[in-house]
Amino acid sequence: QVELVESGGGLVYTGGSLRLACAASGSTADQYHMGWFRQTPAKERELVAALSRPGDSQSYTNSVKGRFTLSRDKDSNTLYMQLDSLKPEDTGVYYCAAGTRWPPSLWMDDRGQGKSFWGQGTQVTVSS
């Protein structure tokens, strides 16, 4: 079991930047792959970016490649995502997730089975 708490969302204008943080707590918090998903009213929850537990694999959805960057502080079990060159289409609720399996595309189906865990979400709004 792991608890995830997100922070860092907010309102920015096109071209601006934000840094999201996801703090993981629990006795096994360091044993999970971690990543970010986002959801908008018009779209289902989708993977934005994820980092494998050993740090040897990263996955970014095409629309954010070159603009978003993941990093992980293993000492504090915190996952960060730097969001640069933000666009209005990046607007949504960003959810931190932790999963036991790779690839992260499995985590949505793993909900409720003790194989993936999710935070409450943080709102990112990019205004033009």
Solvent accessible surface area in square Angstrom, and as a share of the most:
residue,aa,sasa,rsa
1,Q,157,0.70
2,V,7,0.04
3,E,109,0.49
4,L,10,0.05
5,V,87,0.50
6,E,22,0.10
7,S,61,0.40
8,G,37,0.35
9,G,30,0.29
10,G,29,0.28
11,L,118,0.59
12,V,22,0.13
13,Y,154,0.58
14,T,75,0.43
15,G,51,0.49
16,G,24,0.23
17,S,57,0.37
18,L,29,0.14
19,R,137,0.50
20,L,0,0.00
21,A,21,0.16
22,C,0,0.00
23,A,47,0.37
24,A,7,0.05
25,S,60,0.38
26,G,46,0.44
27,S,115,0.74
28,T,42,0.24
29,A,2,0.01
30,D,79,0.41
31,Q,107,0.47
32,Y,16,0.06
33,H,27,0.12
34,M,1,0.00
35,G,0,0.00
36,W,0,0.00
37,F,4,0.02
38,R,14,0.05
39,Q,62,0.28
40,T,32,0.19
41,P,152,0.95
42,A,98,0.76
43,K,114,0.48
44,E,148,0.66
45,R,49,0.18
46,E,48,0.21
47,L,37,0.18
48,V,0,0.00
49,A,0,0.00
50,A,0,0.00
51,L,12,0.06
52,S,4,0.03
53,R,109,0.40
54,P,75,0.47
55,G,37,0.35
56,D,115,0.60
57,S,41,0.27
58,Q,96,0.43
59,S,34,0.22
60,Y,46,0.17
61,T,39,0.23
62,N,122,0.63
63,S,66,0.43
64,V,0,0.00
65,K,118,0.50
66,G,87,0.84
67,R,30,0.11
68,F,6,0.02
69,T,76,0.44
70,L,8,0.04
71,S,54,0.35
72,R,41,0.15
73,D,56,0.29
74,K,129,0.55
75,D,143,0.74
76,S,60,0.39
77,N,31,0.16
78,T,12,0.07
79,L,0,0.00
80,Y,49,0.19
81,M,0,0.00
82,Q,59,0.26
83,L,0,0.00
84,D,51,0.26
85,S,59,0.38
86,L,1,0.00
87,K,80,0.34
88,P,53,0.34
89,E,119,0.53
90,D,1,0.00
91,T,40,0.24
92,G,4,0.03
93,V,42,0.24
94,Y,0,0.00
95,Y,35,0.13
96,C,0,0.00
97,A,0,0.00
98,A,0,0.00
99,G,0,0.00
100,T,65,0.38
101,R,97,0.35
102,W,83,0.29
103,P,66,0.41
104,P,3,0.02
105,S,76,0.49
106,L,55,0.28
107,W,0,0.00
108,M,50,0.22
109,D,111,0.58
110,D,2,0.01
111,R,109,0.40
112,G,85,0.82
113,Q,111,0.49
114,G,47,0.45
115,K,78,0.33
116,S,5,0.03
117,F,28,0.12
118,W,47,0.17
119,G,7,0.07
120,Q,164,0.73
121,G,23,0.22
122,T,18,0.11
123,Q,89,0.40
124,V,0,0.00
125,T,45,0.26
126,V,7,0.04
127,S,41,0.26
128,S,123,0.79
